[in-house]
Amino acid sequence: MKYTTLIFVLFVKTILFSQSGSLSGKVETNNHQGVAYAKVFIKETNYGGVTDHQGNYSISEIPSGNYHVIARF
């Protein structure tokens, strides 16, 4: 019984802490042109990336929550 409980607790803990998602989008100018190589990051975290030559970006493995996304170029 002791081992079954331990395995169940570890399994539940893994499920609870593995909830993450991804964020993707496009950084554009006022003229709807993609901004190449802009830095995109989530405020007050270490998550971020750089846009490609068309302004597209993707940030993965982000924990669930509400965030402020900032782009700088």
C-alpha positions as CSV (number, residue, x, y, z in Angstrom):
1,M,0.0,0.0,0.0
2,K,2.8,2.4,0.8
3,Y,4.4,2.0,-2.7
4,T,1.1,2.5,-4.4
5,T,0.5,5.8,-2.6
6,L,3.9,7.1,-3.4
7,I,3.6,6.3,-7.1
8,F,0.2,8.0,-7.2
9,V,1.5,11.1,-5.5
10,L,4.5,11.3,-7.9
11,F,2.2,10.8,-10.8
12,V,-0.3,13.5,-9.7
13,K,2.6,15.9,-9.0
14,T,4.0,15.4,-12.4
15,I,0.7,16.1,-14.1
16,L,0.1,19.3,-12.0
17,F,3.5,20.8,-12.7
18,S,3.7,19.8,-16.4
19,Q,0.9,22.1,-17.5
20,S,2.5,24.5,-20.0
21,G,1.7,26.0,-23.3
22,S,3.2,28.0,-26.1
23,L,2.7,31.5,-27.5
24,S,3.2,32.4,-31.2
25,G,2.4,35.5,-33.2
26,K,3.7,38.2,-35.5
27,V,5.3,41.5,-34.8
28,E,4.2,44.1,-37.4
29,T,4.7,47.8,-38.1
30,N,1.8,50.2,-38.6
31,N,1.9,49.3,-42.3
32,H,1.5,45.6,-41.5
33,Q,5.0,44.7,-42.5
34,G,6.7,42.0,-40.4
35,V,9.5,43.2,-38.2
36,A,12.6,41.0,-38.7
37,Y,14.8,40.0,-35.7
38,A,12.8,41.8,-33.0
39,K,13.3,40.6,-29.5
40,V,10.0,39.2,-28.0
41,F,9.8,38.3,-24.3
42,I,7.4,37.8,-21.5
43,K,7.8,40.5,-18.9
44,E,9.3,39.4,-15.5
45,T,10.3,35.9,-16.8
46,N,13.2,34.3,-18.6
47,Y,10.9,33.3,-21.6
48,G,11.5,34.9,-24.9
49,G,12.7,34.6,-28.5
50,V,13.5,36.5,-31.7
51,T,11.3,37.0,-34.7
52,D,12.2,35.5,-38.0
53,H,12.7,37.5,-41.2
54,Q,8.9,37.8,-41.6
55,G,8.3,38.9,-38.0
56,N,6.9,35.5,-36.8
57,Y,7.9,34.2,-33.3
58,S,7.1,31.2,-31.1
59,I,7.8,30.7,-27.4
60,S,7.2,27.3,-25.9
61,E,7.1,25.5,-22.6
62,I,5.4,28.5,-20.8
63,P,3.7,27.7,-17.6
64,S,-0.1,28.5,-17.4
65,G,-0.9,32.0,-16.4
66,N,-1.5,35.6,-17.6
67,Y,1.5,37.5,-18.9
68,H,2.5,40.8,-20.6
69,V,4.4,40.2,-23.9
70,I,6.9,42.9,-25.0
71,A,8.6,43.3,-28.4
72,R,11.6,45.5,-28.9
73,F,13.5,46.2,-32.1
